[in-house]
Amino acid sequence: MPEILTQQTCIPCSGSMPPATPAEVAQLHQQLPEWAIIHAGAVPQLQRQYQFANFKQALAFTNSVGAIAESHNHHPALLTEWGKVTVTWWTHAINGLHRNDFIMAAKTDEVAQE
């Protein structure tokens, strides 16, 4: 049985750590089916868009995601617009995906359910 991603903690990631293997990405992605794996150039990233009734709710969500990102010292790209927020996770130090990105995506989903 896979570990529950929301119960895991990000580990400090340096540029010397390898990115997740394709098999690891596939296994972790199964736990986050609403997240898309996109590519910005050659860099794979996790991305999801959340819908809200207005800008105030979108901004509150952005701030909540920012707070969990800061507490884990792992930061996403956040695009806040009227009624929606696009969240993109990847590990800058390795220009790719790491287990940390999947952990943080799961924690982002948790924030959205609050």
MODELLER restraints for C-alpha pairs under 7 A, 6 or more apart:
rsr = mdl.restraints
at = mdl.atoms
rsr.add(forms.Gaussian(group=physical.xy_distance, feature=features.Distance(at['CA:5:A'], at['CA:103:A']), mean=4.96, stdev=0.5))
rsr.add(forms.Gaussian(group=physical.xy_distance, feature=features.Distance(at['CA:5:A'], at['CA:106:A']), mean=6.09, stdev=0.5))
rsr.add(forms.Gaussian(group=physical.xy_distance, feature=features.Distance(at['CA:6:A'], at['CA:103:A']), mean=6.04, stdev=0.5))
rsr.add(forms.Gaussian(group=physical.xy_distance, feature=features.Distance(at['CA:6:A'], at['CA:106:A']), mean=5.56, stdev=0.5))
rsr.add(forms.Gaussian(group=physical.xy_distance, feature=features.Distance(at['CA:6:A'], at['CA:107:A']), mean=5.33, stdev=0.5))
rsr.add(forms.Gaussian(group=physical.xy_distance, feature=features.Distance(at['CA:8:A'], at['CA:103:A']), mean=6.55, stdev=0.5))
rsr.add(forms.Gaussian(group=physical.xy_distance, feature=features.Distance(at['CA:10:A'], at['CA:72:A']), mean=6.28, stdev=0.5))
rsr.add(forms.Gaussian(group=physical.xy_distance, feature=features.Distance(at['CA:10:A'], at['CA:100:A']), mean=5.04, stdev=0.5))
rsr.add(forms.Gaussian(group=physical.xy_distance, feature=features.Distance(at['CA:10:A'], at['CA:103:A']), mean=6.92, stdev=0.5))
rsr.add(forms.Gaussian(group=physical.xy_distance, feature=features.Distance(at['CA:11:A'], at['CA:100:A']), mean=6.94, stdev=0.5))
rsr.add(forms.Gaussian(group=physical.xy_distance, feature=features.Distance(at['CA:14:A'], at['CA:93:A']), mean=5.99, stdev=0.5))
rsr.add(forms.Gaussian(group=physical.xy_distance, feature=features.Distance(at['CA:15:A'], at['CA:93:A']), mean=4.61, stdev=0.5))
rsr.add(forms.Gaussian(group=physical.xy_distance, feature=features.Distance(at['CA:15:A'], at['CA:94:A']), mean=5.12, stdev=0.5))
rsr.add(forms.Gaussian(group=physical.xy_distance, feature=features.Distance(at['CA:19:A'], at['CA:94:A']), mean=6.40, stdev=0.5))
rsr.add(forms.Gaussian(group=physical.xy_distance, feature=features.Distance(at['CA:19:A'], at['CA:96:A']), mean=5.94, stdev=0.5))
rsr.add(forms.Gaussian(group=physical.xy_distance, feature=features.Distance(at['CA:19:A'], at['CA:97:A']), mean=5.59, stdev=0.5))
rsr.add(forms.Gaussian(group=physical.xy_distance, feature=features.Distance(at['CA:19:A'], at['CA:98:A']), mean=5.13, stdev=0.5))
rsr.add(forms.Gaussian(group=physical.xy_distance, feature=features.Distance(at['CA:20:A'], at['CA:97:A']), mean=5.84, stdev=0.5))
rsr.add(forms.Gaussian(group=physical.xy_distance, feature=features.Distance(at['CA:20:A'], at['CA:98:A']), mean=4.93, stdev=0.5))
rsr.add(forms.Gaussian(group=physical.xy_distance, feature=features.Distance(at['CA:20:A'], at['CA:99:A']), mean=6.52, stdev=0.5))
rsr.add(forms.Gaussian(group=physical.xy_distance, feature=features.Distance(at['CA:28:A'], at['CA:102:A']), mean=6.67, stdev=0.5))
rsr.add(forms.Gaussian(group=physical.xy_distance, feature=features.Distance(at['CA:32:A'], at['CA:106:A']), mean=6.99, stdev=0.5))
rsr.add(forms.Gaussian(group=physical.xy_distance, feature=features.Distance(at['CA:34:A'], at['CA:48:A']), mean=6.92, stdev=0.5))
rsr.add(forms.Gaussian(group=physical.xy_distance, feature=features.Distance(at['CA:35:A'], at['CA:46:A']), mean=6.16, stdev=0.5))
rsr.add(forms.Gaussian(group=physical.xy_distance, feature=features.Distance(at['CA:35:A'], at['CA:47:A']), mean=5.52, stdev=0.5))
rsr.add(forms.Gaussian(group=physical.xy_distance, feature=features.Distance(at['CA:35:A'], at['CA:48:A']), mean=5.00, stdev=0.5))
rsr.add(forms.Gaussian(group=physical.xy_distance, feature=features.Distance(at['CA:36:A'], at['CA:46:A']), mean=5.67, stdev=0.5))
rsr.add(forms.Gaussian(group=physical.xy_distance, feature=features.Distance(at['CA:36:A'], at['CA:47:A']), mean=5.24, stdev=0.5))
rsr.add(forms.Gaussian(group=physical.xy_distance, feature=features.Distance(at['CA:36:A'], at['CA:48:A']), mean=6.33, stdev=0.5))
rsr.add(forms.Gaussian(group=physical.xy_distance, feature=features.Distance(at['CA:37:A'], at['CA:44:A']), mean=6.50, stdev=0.5))
rsr.add(forms.Gaussian(group=physical.xy_distance, feature=features.Distance(at['CA:37:A'], at['CA:45:A']), mean=5.55, stdev=0.5))
rsr.add(forms.Gaussian(group=physical.xy_distance, feature=features.Distance(at['CA:37:A'], at['CA:46:A']), mean=4.77, stdev=0.5))
rsr.add(forms.Gaussian(group=physical.xy_distance, feature=features.Distance(at['CA:37:A'], at['CA:47:A']), mean=6.37, stdev=0.5))
rsr.add(forms.Gaussian(group=physical.xy_distance, feature=features.Distance(at['CA:38:A'], at['CA:44:A']), mean=5.68, stdev=0.5))
rsr.add(forms.Gaussian(group=physical.xy_distance, feature=features.Distance(at['CA:38:A'], at['CA:45:A']), mean=5.27, stdev=0.5))
rsr.add(forms.Gaussian(group=physical.xy_distance, feature=features.Distance(at['CA:38:A'], at['CA:46:A']), mean=6.28, stdev=0.5))
rsr.add(forms.Gaussian(group=physical.xy_distance, feature=features.Distance(at['CA:38:A'], at['CA:47:A']), mean=6.81, stdev=0.5))
rsr.add(forms.Gaussian(group=physical.xy_distance, feature=features.Distance(at['CA:39:A'], at['CA:45:A']), mean=5.92, stdev=0.5))
rsr.add(forms.Gaussian(group=physical.xy_distance, feature=features.Distance(at['CA:43:A'], at['CA:95:A']), mean=5.63, stdev=0.5))
rsr.add(forms.Gaussian(group=physical.xy_distance, feature=features.Distance(at['CA:43:A'], at['CA:96:A']), mean=5.29, stdev=0.5))
rsr.add(forms.Gaussian(group=physical.xy_distance, feature=features.Distance(at['CA:44:A'], at['CA:96:A']), mean=5.28, stdev=0.5))
rsr.add(forms.Gaussian(group=physical.xy_distance, feature=features.Distance(at['CA:44:A'], at['CA:97:A']), mean=6.24, stdev=0.5))
rsr.add(forms.Gaussian(group=physical.xy_distance, feature=features.Distance(at['CA:45:A'], at['CA:88:A']), mean=6.55, stdev=0.5))
rsr.add(forms.Gaussian(group=physical.xy_distance, feature=features.Distance(at['CA:45:A'], at['CA:89:A']), mean=5.81, stdev=0.5))
rsr.add(forms.Gaussian(group=physical.xy_distance, feature=features.Distance(at['CA:45:A'], at['CA:90:A']), mean=4.98, stdev=0.5))
rsr.add(forms.Gaussian(group=physical.xy_distance, feature=features.Distance(at['CA:45:A'], at['CA:96:A']), mean=6.64, stdev=0.5))
rsr.add(forms.Gaussian(group=physical.xy_distance, feature=features.Distance(at['CA:45:A'], at['CA:97:A']), mean=6.27, stdev=0.5))
rsr.add(forms.Gaussian(group=physical.xy_distance, feature=features.Distance(at['CA:46:A'], at['CA:88:A']), mean=5.48, stdev=0.5))
rsr.add(forms.Gaussian(group=physical.xy_distance, feature=features.Distance(at['CA:46:A'], at['CA:89:A']), mean=5.12, stdev=0.5))
rsr.add(forms.Gaussian(group=physical.xy_distance, feature=features.Distance(at['CA:46:A'], at['CA:90:A']), mean=6.46, stdev=0.5))
rsr.add(forms.Gaussian(group=physical.xy_distance, feature=features.Distance(at['CA:47:A'], at['CA:87:A']), mean=5.62, stdev=0.5))
rsr.add(forms.Gaussian(group=physical.xy_distance, feature=features.Distance(at['CA:47:A'], at['CA:88:A']), mean=4.35, stdev=0.5))
rsr.add(forms.Gaussian(group=physical.xy_distance, feature=features.Distance(at['CA:47:A'], at['CA:89:A']), mean=6.48, stdev=0.5))
rsr.add(forms.Gaussian(group=physical.xy_distance, feature=features.Distance(at['CA:48:A'], at['CA:86:A']), mean=5.76, stdev=0.5))
rsr.add(forms.Gaussian(group=physical.xy_distance, feature=features.Distance(at['CA:48:A'], at['CA:87:A']), mean=5.52, stdev=0.5))
rsr.add(forms.Gaussian(group=physical.xy_distance, feature=features.Distance(at['CA:48:A'], at['CA:88:A']), mean=6.71, stdev=0.5))
rsr.add(forms.Gaussian(group=physical.xy_distance, feature=features.Distance(at['CA:49:A'], at['CA:84:A']), mean=6.72, stdev=0.5))
rsr.add(forms.Gaussian(group=physical.xy_distance, feature=features.Distance(at['CA:49:A'], at['CA:85:A']), mean=5.61, stdev=0.5))
rsr.add(forms.Gaussian(group=physical.xy_distance, feature=features.Distance(at['CA:49:A'], at['CA:86:A']), mean=4.23, stdev=0.5))
rsr.add(forms.Gaussian(group=physical.xy_distance, feature=features.Distance(at['CA:49:A'], at['CA:87:A']), mean=6.28, stdev=0.5))
rsr.add(forms.Gaussian(group=physical.xy_distance, feature=features.Distance(at['CA:50:A'], at['CA:84:A']), mean=5.45, stdev=0.5))
rsr.add(forms.Gaussian(group=physical.xy_distance, feature=features.Distance(at['CA:50:A'], at['CA:85:A']), mean=5.27, stdev=0.5))
rsr.add(forms.Gaussian(group=physical.xy_distance, feature=features.Distance(at['CA:50:A'], at['CA:86:A']), mean=6.35, stdev=0.5))
rsr.add(forms.Gaussian(group=physical.xy_distance, feature=features.Distance(at['CA:51:A'], at['CA:83:A']), mean=5.69, stdev=0.5))
rsr.add(forms.Gaussian(group=physical.xy_distance, feature=features.Distance(at['CA:51:A'], at['CA:84:A']), mean=4.46, stdev=0.5))
rsr.add(forms.Gaussian(group=physical.xy_distance, feature=features.Distance(at['CA:51:A'], at['CA:85:A']), mean=6.73, stdev=0.5))
rsr.add(forms.Gaussian(group=physical.xy_distance, feature=features.Distance(at['CA:52:A'], at['CA:58:A']), mean=5.77, stdev=0.5))
rsr.add(forms.Gaussian(group=physical.xy_distance, feature=features.Distance(at['CA:52:A'], at['CA:83:A']), mean=4.43, stdev=0.5))
rsr.add(forms.Gaussian(group=physical.xy_distance, feature=features.Distance(at['CA:52:A'], at['CA:84:A']), mean=5.49, stdev=0.5))
rsr.add(forms.Gaussian(group=physical.xy_distance, feature=features.Distance(at['CA:53:A'], at['CA:83:A']), mean=5.38, stdev=0.5))
rsr.add(forms.Gaussian(group=physical.xy_distance, feature=features.Distance(at['CA:54:A'], at['CA:82:A']), mean=5.74, stdev=0.5))
rsr.add(forms.Gaussian(group=physical.xy_distance, feature=features.Distance(at['CA:54:A'], at['CA:83:A']), mean=4.47, stdev=0.5))
rsr.add(forms.Gaussian(group=physical.xy_distance, feature=features.Distance(at['CA:55:A'], at['CA:81:A']), mean=6.59, stdev=0.5))
rsr.add(forms.Gaussian(group=physical.xy_distance, feature=features.Distance(at['CA:55:A'], at['CA:82:A']), mean=4.36, stdev=0.5))
rsr.add(forms.Gaussian(group=physical.xy_distance, feature=features.Distance(at['CA:55:A'], at['CA:83:A']), mean=5.24, stdev=0.5))
rsr.add(forms.Gaussian(group=physical.xy_distance, feature=features.Distance(at['CA:58:A'], at['CA:80:A']), mean=6.48, stdev=0.5))
rsr.add(forms.Gaussian(group=physical.xy_distance, feature=features.Distance(at['CA:58:A'], at['CA:82:A']), mean=6.97, stdev=0.5))
rsr.add(forms.Gaussian(group=physical.xy_distance, feature=features.Distance(at['CA:58:A'], at['CA:83:A']), mean=5.87, stdev=0.5))
rsr.add(forms.Gaussian(group=physical.xy_distance, feature=features.Distance(at['CA:58:A'], at['CA:84:A']), mean=5.77, stdev=0.5))
rsr.add(forms.Gaussian(group=physical.xy_distance, feature=features.Distance(at['CA:58:A'], at['CA:85:A']), mean=6.04, stdev=0.5))
rsr.add(forms.Gaussian(group=physical.xy_distance, feature=features.Distance(at['CA:59:A'], at['CA:80:A']), mean=6.58, stdev=0.5))
rsr.add(forms.Gaussian(group=physical.xy_distance, feature=features.Distance(at['CA:62:A'], at['CA:80:A']), mean=6.87, stdev=0.5))
rsr.add(forms.Gaussian(group=physical.xy_distance, feature=features.Distance(at['CA:64:A'], at['CA:111:A']), mean=6.98, stdev=0.5))
rsr.add(forms.Gaussian(group=physical.xy_distance, feature=features.Distance(at['CA:65:A'], at['CA:108:A']), mean=6.22, stdev=0.5))
rsr.add(forms.Gaussian(group=physical.xy_distance, feature=features.Distance(at['CA:65:A'], at['CA:111:A']), mean=6.96, stdev=0.5))
rsr.add(forms.Gaussian(group=physical.xy_distance, feature=features.Distance(at['CA:69:A'], at['CA:75:A']), mean=5.01, stdev=0.5))
rsr.add(forms.Gaussian(group=physical.xy_distance, feature=features.Distance(at['CA:76:A'], at['CA:87:A']), mean=6.52, stdev=0.5))
rsr.add(forms.Gaussian(group=physical.xy_distance, feature=features.Distance(at['CA:76:A'], at['CA:88:A']), mean=5.46, stdev=0.5))
rsr.add(forms.Gaussian(group=physical.xy_distance, feature=features.Distance(at['CA:76:A'], at['CA:89:A']), mean=4.80, stdev=0.5))
rsr.add(forms.Gaussian(group=physical.xy_distance, feature=features.Distance(at['CA:77:A'], at['CA:87:A']), mean=5.87, stdev=0.5))
rsr.add(forms.Gaussian(group=physical.xy_distance, feature=features.Distance(at['CA:77:A'], at['CA:88:A']), mean=5.06, stdev=0.5))
rsr.add(forms.Gaussian(group=physical.xy_distance, feature=features.Distance(at['CA:77:A'], at['CA:89:A']), mean=6.63, stdev=0.5))
rsr.add(forms.Gaussian(group=physical.xy_distance, feature=features.Distance(at['CA:78:A'], at['CA:85:A']), mean=6.84, stdev=0.5))
rsr.add(forms.Gaussian(group=physical.xy_distance, feature=features.Distance(at['CA:78:A'], at['CA:86:A']), mean=5.82, stdev=0.5))
rsr.add(forms.Gaussian(group=physical.xy_distance, feature=features.Distance(at['CA:78:A'], at['CA:87:A']), mean=4.89, stdev=0.5))
rsr.add(forms.Gaussian(group=physical.xy_distance, feature=features.Distance(at['CA:78:A'], at['CA:88:A']), mean=6.59, stdev=0.5))
rsr.add(forms.Gaussian(group=physical.xy_distance, feature=features.Distance(at['CA:79:A'], at['CA:85:A']), mean=5.51, stdev=0.5))
rsr.add(forms.Gaussian(group=physical.xy_distance, feature=features.Distance(at['CA:79:A'], at['CA:86:A']), mean=5.06, stdev=0.5))
rsr.add(forms.Gaussian(group=physical.xy_distance, feature=features.Distance(at['CA:79:A'], at['CA:87:A']), mean=6.65, stdev=0.5))
rsr.add(forms.Gaussian(group=physical.xy_distance, feature=features.Distance(at['CA:80:A'], at['CA:86:A']), mean=6.64, stdev=0.5))
rsr.add(forms.Gaussian(group=physical.xy_distance, feature=features.Distance(at['CA:89:A'], at['CA:101:A']), mean=5.53, stdev=0.5))
rsr.add(forms.Gaussian(group=physical.xy_distance, feature=features.Distance(at['CA:89:A'], at['CA:105:A']), mean=7.00, stdev=0.5))
rsr.add(forms.Gaussian(group=physical.xy_distance, feature=features.Distance(at['CA:90:A'], at['CA:96:A']), mean=5.77, stdev=0.5))
rsr.add(forms.Gaussian(group=physical.xy_distance, feature=features.Distance(at['CA:90:A'], at['CA:97:A']), mean=5.18, stdev=0.5))
rsr.add(forms.Gaussian(group=physical.xy_distance, feature=features.Distance(at['CA:90:A'], at['CA:101:A']), mean=5.62, stdev=0.5))
rsr.add(forms.Gaussian(group=physical.xy_distance, feature=features.Distance(at['CA:91:A'], at['CA:97:A']), mean=5.74, stdev=0.5))
rsr.add(forms.Gaussian(group=physical.xy_distance, feature=features.Distance(at['CA:91:A'], at['CA:98:A']), mean=6.34, stdev=0.5))
rsr.add(forms.Gaussian(group=physical.xy_distance, feature=features.Distance(at['CA:91:A'], at['CA:101:A']), mean=6.79, stdev=0.5))
